[in-house]
Amino acid sequence: MTSIKEQAAISRLLSFLQEWDNAGKVARSHILDKFIETNQGKTAPELEQEFSQGASLFLVRLTTSLRITYMTDSCLEKLLRSIGIFLSAVSSNRYLIEFLEVGGVLTLLEILGLEKIKEEAKKESVKLLQVIANSGRTYKELICESYGVRSIAEFLAKSKSEETQEEVQVLLDSLVHGNPKYQNQVYKGLIALLPCESPKAQQLSLQTLRTAQPIIGTTHPSIVDCVLKVLGTMHLEVQYEAIELIKDLVGYDVRQALLKGLVALLIPSVKETSKLQAKILSGKDLLKWGCLGHGRAVSCLTAAPSSDPSVLQLTPSLPMFLQQAAAAKAIGLNPRPRVLARNDMSIAEELLYLRVVRGLMAAMGNTDHSNSQRLASLTLECFVQMFPLVAEHVRKCMGEELYQLFLSNAEDLYMKIDSIQADILAANTVNVTKALCLHGSSYSMNTLYGSRDSAQMAYLTHFEEDVESKE
């Protein structure tokens, strides 16, 4: 027989459940407010005590209400927070299973894709997915099997709230760890996010890729093109993360393709530049591009041939120039000590065979983008200091006067050169590769690459032959 105390507790529970069942939208909102306020942070045993061992009876009502009303956004945020109290409680595995058995994961993922749902409710949905993912490998697999990676990645790209996007990053990071069956799926999803229009999503994806790469072990071929294209961004925080990822990737099997791509960015192709025409945009369009009001990318603006002073001209080639400057920075310059060329002598030598000197000098002659000139000059200075042979060829190409200016202050050189000297730099045909091969001794292929495998030697030989055939 139950005691009088137990009977009273059961009576209170039944009364509470009846109140919920009969309540309208406003009354249920008040019930949820009170529940959240009084039960936040409680353990599963404490919740059971609160509900006289019948907490699951209230949870099933919450999940039922969620499934019925989530498309209308009726008390959705409060419903999700209330369910979160159950799922995040210590020793709450039973509640978690009950939620999943009624299709909880699919509901949460569908909420992320609904346009009419408020951002705060979607953030709560992400937090619940975090709780589920952190409960173990089986639950991470369940999210991925429910096409979760695609839904989560698309939401990250479309979200307008940086705070929500950071919560999504935490979720994706969780799905990468301890999830061997689907970690590659998450990895590919992160790569697919790189071309998106949201700078914050790009930044977070790059950060998560740096974490994911050592876990995955191998690289996906598309990562090289995607990361190199991101270098064309006007958002410095995104460019920084891209360069940091590039530094990591040179330790993997895409090293050759990555270095070759960086050197290629130093000299934009004639085919691409010929397609670009000057385009007049209004001040509103410029704000959309992020050129006004942020103190960045001011060099992309020039006075338009118009009597209207509010109309400015934006050079469509700006993304290529930004890539050019970022490539020079990634190759040899970074405010931190870790630098591609200086960190690993073999990388510096490989870049020489890819004709990086010619590319850097060409970028120094790009009078349309001073940052390319400055960064390329500093990076070339690095190679000149490391390799006497490079110094010899650079001096011969520049001429004594320009070379001495370069040695005296490489960073400010772009402000001191005239148009003729800029043209000499832009049109240079310096080929250190031939000189390295002809010198033999300490600069021979065998010395530079020692015991490298035959495939890499064949790649370098082919690249040299390809360069010579185009000259």
C-alpha positions in Angstrom: 0.0 0.0 0.0 1.2 3.5 -0.7 1.6 6.0 2.0 -0.4 9.1 2.4 2.7 11.1 1.4 3.1 9.1 -1.8 -0.6 9.4 -2.6 -0.4 13.1 -2.3 2.7 13.3 -4.6 0.9 11.2 -7.2 -2.1 13.4 -6.9 0.0 16.5 -7.5 1.6 14.8 -10.6 -1.8 13.9 -12.1 -3.0 17.4 -11.4 0.0 18.9 -13.1 -0.3 16.7 -16.1 -4.0 17.5 -16.4 -3.3 21.2 -16.2 -0.8 20.8 -19.1 -3.3 18.8 -21.2 -6.0 21.4 -20.8 -3.8 24.4 -21.1 -3.8 26.7 -24.1 -0.7 28.3 -25.8 -0.3 31.1 -23.2 -0.8 28.8 -20.2 1.6 26.2 -21.5 4.2 29.0 -22.0 3.9 29.9 -18.3 4.2 26.2 -17.3 7.4 25.9 -19.3 8.8 29.1 -17.9 8.3 27.8 -14.3 9.6 24.3 -15.2 12.8 25.8 -16.7 13.3 28.1 -13.8 12.9 25.4 -11.1 14.6 22.4 -12.7 17.6 23.8 -14.6 20.7 21.7 -13.8 18.9 18.9 -11.9 20.0 15.3 -12.2 17.7 12.5 -13.4 17.0 11.2 -9.9 16.1 14.7 -8.8 13.7 15.1 -11.7 12.1 11.8 -10.8 11.7 13.0 -7.3 10.1 16.2 -8.5 7.6 14.3 -10.6 7.0 11.4 -8.2 8.8 8.9 -10.4 6.8 10.0 -13.4 9.1 12.5 -15.1 8.8 10.5 -18.3 5.1 11.3 -18.4 5.9 15.0 -18.7 8.7 14.4 -21.2 6.5 12.4 -23.6 4.0 15.4 -23.5 6.9 17.8 -24.3 8.1 15.6 -27.3 4.5 15.2 -28.6 3.9 18.9 -28.4 7.3 19.5 -30.2 6.4 17.2 -33.1 2.9 18.7 -33.5 3.8 22.4 -33.2 7.5 22.9 -34.3 6.5 24.1 -37.8 4.5 26.9 -36.3 7.2 28.0 -33.8 4.7 27.9 -30.9 6.7 28.1 -27.7 9.4 26.2 -29.7 12.4 27.7 -27.9 10.9 26.9 -24.5 9.9 23.4 -25.5 13.5 22.7 -26.7 15.0 24.1 -23.5 12.7 22.0 -21.4 13.6 18.9 -23.3 17.2 19.9 -22.9 16.8 19.8 -19.1 15.8 16.1 -19.4 18.5 15.1 -21.9 21.4 16.9 -20.3 20.6 15.7 -16.7 23.1 13.4 -15.1 22.1 9.7 -15.5 19.5 10.7 -18.2 20.1 7.9 -20.7 16.6 6.7 -20.3 15.2 10.1 -21.2 17.5 10.2 -24.2 16.4 6.9 -25.6 12.7 7.9 -25.1 13.4 11.1 -27.1 15.2 9.3 -29.9 12.5 6.5 -30.2 9.9 9.1 -31.2 12.1 10.6 -34.0 13.7 13.3 -31.9 16.8 13.6 -34.1 14.9 14.0 -37.3 12.7 16.7 -35.8 15.7 18.7 -34.6 17.4 18.5 -38.0 14.2 19.5 -39.7 13.9 22.6 -37.5 17.3 23.8 -38.8 16.0 23.9 -42.3 12.8 25.8 -41.7 13.0 29.5 -42.7 10.2 30.7 -40.5 11.7 29.4 -37.3 13.5 32.0 -35.2 17.3 31.8 -34.8 17.1 31.3 -31.0 15.0 28.2 -31.4 17.4 26.8 -34.0 20.3 27.4 -31.6 18.5 25.4 -28.9 18.0 22.6 -31.5 21.8 22.6 -32.2 22.4 22.4 -28.4 20.2 19.4 -28.1 22.1 17.8 -31.0 25.3 18.5 -29.2 23.9 16.7 -26.1 23.0 13.7 -28.2 26.3 13.6 -30.1 28.3 13.8 -26.8 26.4 10.8 -25.5 28.5 8.4 -27.5 29.5 7.0 -30.9 26.2 5.3 -31.5 24.4 8.6 -31.2 26.8 10.4 -33.5 26.2 7.7 -36.1 22.5 8.1 -35.7 22.8 11.9 -36.5 24.9 11.2 -39.5 22.6 8.4 -40.8 19.8 10.9 -40.6 21.5 13.1 -43.2 22.6 15.3 -40.3 25.9 16.4 -41.7 24.3 18.0 -44.7 21.5 19.7 -42.7 24.0 21.0 -40.1 26.4 22.3 -42.7 23.7 24.0 -44.7 22.4 25.7 -41.6 26.0 26.9 -40.7 26.3 28.5 -44.1 22.9 30.2 -43.9 22.8 31.3 -40.3 22.9 35.0 -39.6 23.9 34.7 -35.9 27.6 34.3 -35.2 26.8 32.9 -31.7 24.6 30.2 -33.3 27.3 29.4 -35.9 29.8 28.9 -33.1 27.4 26.4 -31.5 27.2 24.6 -34.9 31.0 24.4 -35.0 31.1 22.7 -31.6 28.6 20.2 -32.9 30.6 19.4 -36.1 33.8 19.1 -34.0 32.0 16.6 -31.8 30.9 14.6 -34.9 34.5 14.4 -36.2 35.8 12.9 -32.9 35.1 9.3 -32.0 33.1 8.7 -35.1 35.2 6.6 -37.5 32.3 5.4 -39.6 31.2 8.9 -40.6 34.2 11.2 -39.9 35.0 11.3 -43.6 31.5 12.5 -44.3 31.9 15.3 -41.8 35.3 16.2 -43.3 33.9 16.5 -46.8 31.0 18.5 -45.5 33.5 21.0 -44.0 35.3 21.3 -47.3 32.0 21.9 -49.1 31.4 24.8 -46.8 34.5 26.7 -47.9 32.9 28.4 -51.0 29.9 29.6 -49.1 29.1 33.3 -48.8 29.2 33.6 -45.0 32.7 34.7 -43.8 32.0 33.4 -40.3 31.0 30.0 -41.7 34.2 29.9 -43.7 36.3 30.8 -40.7 34.7 28.2 -38.5 35.0 25.5 -41.2 38.7 26.2 -41.7 39.3 26.0 -37.9 37.4 22.7 -37.7 39.3 21.3 -40.7 42.5 21.9 -38.9 41.2 19.8 -36.1 39.8 17.2 -38.4 42.8 16.7 -40.7 45.0 14.8 -38.3 42.1 12.6 -37.3 41.3 11.8 -41.0 44.9 11.2 -41.9 44.5 11.6 -45.6 43.3 14.5 -47.7 40.5 15.0 -50.2 41.7 16.2 -53.6 39.2 19.1 -53.7 40.6 20.7 -50.5 43.5 22.4 -52.4 41.3 24.4 -54.9 38.8 25.2 -52.1 41.4 26.6 -49.7 43.3 28.5 -52.4 40.0 30.2 -53.6 39.3 31.2 -50.0 42.5 33.3 -50.1 40.6 35.7 -52.3 38.5 36.9 -49.4 38.5 40.4 -48.1 38.0 39.2 -44.5 41.4 38.9 -42.9 40.3 36.5 -40.1 39.2 34.0 -42.8 42.4 34.5 -44.8 44.4 33.9 -41.6 42.7 30.6 -40.9 43.2 29.5 -44.6 46.9 30.2 -44.4 47.1 28.3 -41.1 45.4 25.3 -42.7 47.8 25.5 -45.7 50.7 25.3 -43.3 49.2 22.1 -42.0 48.4 20.6 -45.4 52.0 20.8 -46.7 52.7 17.8 -44.4 50.2 15.7 -46.4 50.0 14.1 -49.8 48.6 17.4 -51.4 51.9 19.2 -50.8 53.0 19.3 -54.4 49.6 20.5 -55.7 49.4 23.1 -52.9 52.8 24.6 -53.5 52.2 24.6 -57.3 48.9 26.3 -56.7 50.4 29.0 -54.4 53.1 29.9 -57.0 50.5 30.0 -59.8 48.5 32.6 -57.8 51.5 35.0 -57.9 50.9 35.5 -61.6 47.2 35.6 -62.5 46.6 33.9 -65.8 46.1 36.1 -68.9 42.9 34.2 -69.7 41.4 35.2 -66.3 42.5 38.8 -66.3 41.3 39.4 -69.8 37.8 38.5 -68.7 37.7 41.2 -66.1 36.2 44.5 -67.0 35.8 47.6 -64.8 32.4 47.7 -63.2 30.6 50.6 -61.6 28.8 49.9 -58.4 26.8 52.1 -56.1 27.8 52.8 -52.5 25.1 50.2 -51.4 26.8 47.5 -53.5 30.2 48.4 -52.1 28.8 47.9 -48.6 27.6 44.5 -49.7 31.2 43.7 -50.8 32.5 44.8 -47.5 34.7 47.6 -48.9 33.2 50.5 -47.0 32.9 51.2 -43.3 35.3 48.5 -42.2 38.7 50.1 -42.8 39.7 47.3 -45.1 40.3 46.8 -48.8 40.3 50.5 -49.5 42.7 49.9 -52.4 39.9 48.2 -54.4 38.2 51.6 -54.8 39.1 54.2 -57.4 37.3 57.3 -58.5 34.7 56.4 -61.2 34.5 58.3 -64.4 31.2 59.9 -63.3 30.0 63.3 -62.2 28.3 61.7 -59.2 30.9 61.6 -56.4 28.9 59.0 -54.5 29.6 56.4 -57.3 32.9 54.6 -57.0 34.6 52.0 -59.1 35.3 48.5 -57.8 38.0 46.5 -59.7 36.6 43.0 -60.4 40.2 41.7 -60.3 40.4 42.4 -56.5 39.8 38.8 -55.5 42.8 37.7 -57.7 45.0 40.4 -56.2 44.0 39.3 -52.7 44.9 35.7 -53.6 48.2 37.0 -55.0 49.0 38.8 -51.8 47.9 35.9 -49.6 49.9 33.4 -51.6 53.0 35.5 -51.1 52.2 35.7 -47.4 51.6 32.0 -47.1 54.9 31.2 -48.9 57.2 33.3 -46.9 55.8 35.8 -44.5 53.7 35.6 -41.3 53.8 37.7 -38.2 54.4 34.5 -36.2 57.7 32.6 -36.4 56.1 29.7 -38.3 56.8 30.4 -42.0 56.5 28.0 -44.9 59.8 28.8 -46.6 61.9 29.4 -43.4 60.4 26.5 -41.5 61.3 23.7 -43.9 64.3 24.2 -46.2 63.1 21.4 -48.5 59.8 23.4 -49.0 61.8 26.5 -49.9 63.9 24.5 -52.4 60.9 22.9 -53.9 59.3 26.3 -54.4 62.5 27.5 -56.2 62.0 24.6 -58.7 58.4 25.8 -59.2 59.8 29.2 -60.2 58.6 31.1 -57.1 61.2 33.8 -57.7 59.7 34.8 -61.0 56.2 34.8 -59.4 57.3 37.0 -56.5 59.0 39.5 -58.7 55.9 39.7 -61.0 53.7 40.4 -57.9 56.1 43.1 -56.9 55.4 44.8 -60.2 51.6 44.8 -59.6 51.0 48.5 -59.1 47.3 47.9 -58.9 47.6 46.2 -55.5 50.2 47.6 -53.1 49.7 44.8 -50.5 50.8 42.2 -53.2 53.9 44.3 -53.8 54.8 44.6 -50.2 54.3 41.0 -49.2 56.0 39.6 -52.3 58.9 41.9 -51.7 59.3 40.7 -48.1 59.0 37.0 -49.2 61.5 37.5 -52.0 63.9 39.0 -49.4 63.6 35.8 -47.5 64.7 33.7 -50.5 67.5 36.1 -51.4 68.9 35.8 -47.8 68.6 32.0 -47.9 70.1 31.3 -51.4 73.0 33.2 -52.8 72.1 31.9 -56.3 68.7 33.6 -56.0 70.4 36.8 -54.9 72.6 36.7 -58.0 69.7 36.2 -60.4 67.5 38.8 -58.7 70.3 41.4 -58.8 70.9 40.7 -62.5 67.2 41.1 -63.4 66.6 44.2 -61.3 69.7 46.1 -62.1 72.0 47.6 -59.5 70.0 50.6 -58.5 66.7 48.8 -58.0 68.5 45.9 -56.2 70.1 48.2 -53.7 66.7 49.9 -53.0 65.3 46.4 -52.5 68.1 45.4 -50.0 67.8 48.7 -48.1 64.1 48.3 -47.3 62.2 45.5 -49.0 58.9 46.4 -47.2 58.8 50.0 -48.5 60.2 49.2 -52.0 56.7 49.5 -53.6 56.5 53.2 -52.7 59.9 54.0 -54.2 59.8 52.3 -57.6 58.8 54.1 -60.8 56.6 52.7 -63.6 59.5 51.5 -65.7 60.9 49.5 -62.7 57.5 48.1 -62.0 57.2 46.9 -65.6 60.6 45.3 -65.4 59.5 43.4 -62.3 56.1 42.4 -63.8 57.6 41.2 -67.0 60.6 39.4 -65.6 61.7 36.0 -66.9 64.0 34.9 -64.1 64.5 31.1 -64.2 66.4 30.0 -61.1 65.3 26.4 -61.9 67.7 26.2 -64.9 70.5 27.6 -62.9 70.0 25.2 -60.0 70.1 22.3 -62.4 73.2 23.6 -64.2 75.1 24.4 -61.0 75.0 20.8 -59.8 77.0 20.5 -56.5 75.0 21.8 -53.5 72.1 22.9 -55.7 71.7 19.7 -57.7 68.4 17.7 -57.8 70.0 14.9 -55.8 71.2 17.2 -53.1 68.0 19.2 -52.9 65.7 16.2 -52.8 68.0 13.4 -51.5 66.0 10.2 -51.1 62.7 11.6 -52.3 60.6 9.0 -54.1 60.6 8.6 -57.9 57.1 10.0 -58.3 58.1 13.3 -56.8 61.2 13.5 -58.9 59.1 12.8 -62.0 56.6 15.5 -61.0 59.4 18.1 -60.6 61.1 17.1 -63.9 57.7 17.3 -65.7 57.0 20.8 -64.2 60.4 22.1 -65.4 59.9 20.8 -68.9 56.4 22.3 -69.0 57.8 25.7 -67.9 60.5 25.6 -70.6 58.1 24.7 -73.3 56.0 27.8 -72.6 58.9 30.2 -72.7 
